[in-house]
Amino acid sequence: MWERTSIVNNVHVSIVSRGATFEIGELRYYHSVDNVLAYQREQELFFGDEGNFGDYKVFYAEPVFDPVYEPIQMSFINANPYIYVGEIRSQAVSSSSLLQIGNSRHMRNESRVMNVRQLLRRRQTNEGRD
């Protein structure tokens, strides 16, 4: 793919969670999707027919990736075939993201999250408080 080598002395990643990738090396194609549907209720109820991604447009609508047309001219002279990095520290890699040491060619990440919060109705007092 390319003629560069990444050399890293130390990598510290605390958390790699859902839909995330920690990659060492070259990567030609990378496609990651992370769909999350969370129901949060004050009262423990489950109706049995919930949790279908297709019920929410956010999960089935095609994302719009506007093309970027910027005329640029580039030239590279890689006098040294190595990329030296002393240390990489990351708290977390999450939600369809990538921490990569190396080269990438094509990448498409996507994360869709829908939080449904259902709160109990409360009777208002004269002061407007619960």
C-alpha positions in Angstrom: 0.0 0.0 0.0 2.5 2.6 1.2 6.2 2.5 2.0 6.1 3.9 5.5 6.6 2.1 8.8 5.2 3.4 12.1 7.3 2.8 15.1 5.6 3.6 18.5 7.5 3.1 21.8 4.4 2.9 24.1 0.6 2.7 23.6 -1.8 3.0 26.4 -5.5 2.7 25.7 -7.8 2.4 28.8 -11.0 1.3 27.0 -12.0 0.0 23.6 -15.7 -0.5 23.6 -18.7 -1.2 21.4 -18.2 -0.7 17.7 -14.6 0.5 18.1 -11.3 -0.8 16.8 -7.7 -0.5 17.8 -5.6 -1.4 14.7 -1.9 -1.8 14.4 -0.7 -2.0 10.8 -2.0 -1.1 7.4 -5.7 -1.0 6.6 -7.1 -1.0 3.2 -10.9 -0.9 3.9 -12.6 -0.2 7.2 -16.3 0.0 7.7 -17.8 0.2 11.2 -21.4 0.7 12.3 -22.6 1.1 15.8 -26.4 1.2 16.4 -27.7 1.8 19.9 -31.3 1.8 21.0 -31.8 2.5 24.8 -35.0 2.6 26.6 -34.8 4.3 30.0 -37.7 4.2 32.3 -38.3 5.2 35.9 -40.5 2.1 36.3 -39.3 -1.4 35.2 -41.6 -2.2 32.3 -41.0 -4.2 29.1 -43.8 -4.5 26.6 -42.2 -7.2 24.5 -42.5 -5.5 21.1 -39.8 -2.8 21.5 -36.3 -2.6 20.5 -36.7 -2.7 16.7 -34.3 -0.4 14.9 -36.7 -0.3 11.9 -39.2 1.6 14.1 -37.0 4.7 14.2 -36.0 6.7 11.1 -32.6 7.5 12.5 -31.6 3.8 12.0 -32.8 3.2 8.4 -32.4 6.6 6.7 -29.4 6.8 4.5 -26.8 9.1 5.9 -25.8 12.0 3.8 -22.1 12.3 3.1 -21.7 15.4 1.0 -18.8 15.1 -1.3 -15.8 17.4 -0.7 -14.4 18.9 -3.8 -11.3 20.8 -2.9 -8.7 21.2 -5.6 -5.3 20.4 -4.0 -1.9 19.6 -5.3 0.3 17.4 -3.2 3.7 15.9 -3.5 5.4 13.7 -1.0 9.1 13.0 -0.4 9.4 10.4 2.2 13.1 10.7 2.9 12.8 8.5 5.9 10.5 5.5 5.5 9.8 5.5 9.3 7.4 7.5 11.4 8.6 7.6 15.0 6.2 8.2 17.8 7.2 8.2 21.5 3.9 7.5 23.1 0.1 7.4 22.4 -2.3 7.7 25.4 -6.0 7.4 24.9 -8.8 7.3 27.5 -11.3 5.5 25.3 -12.1 4.5 21.8 -15.8 4.0 21.3 -18.9 4.2 19.1 -17.7 3.3 15.7 -14.3 4.9 15.9 -10.8 3.8 15.1 -7.5 4.3 16.7 -4.9 3.2 14.2 -1.2 3.1 14.0 -0.4 2.7 10.3 -1.9 3.7 7.0 -5.5 3.7 5.8 -6.9 3.9 2.4 -10.8 3.8 2.6 -12.8 4.4 5.8 -16.4 4.9 6.6 -17.6 5.1 10.2 -21.1 5.5 11.4 -22.8 5.7 14.8 -26.5 6.0 15.4 -27.9 6.4 18.9 -31.5 6.7 20.0 -32.3 7.2 23.6 -36.0 6.9 24.7 -36.7 8.2 28.1 -40.1 7.6 29.5 -40.8 9.4 32.8 -43.7 8.9 35.1 -46.3 11.7 35.2 -46.2 13.6 38.5 -49.0 15.5 40.1 -48.2 19.2 40.4 -48.6 20.9 43.8 -49.6 24.5 44.3 -46.0 25.5 44.2 -45.3 23.8 41.0 -43.1 21.1 42.6 -43.4 17.4 42.7 
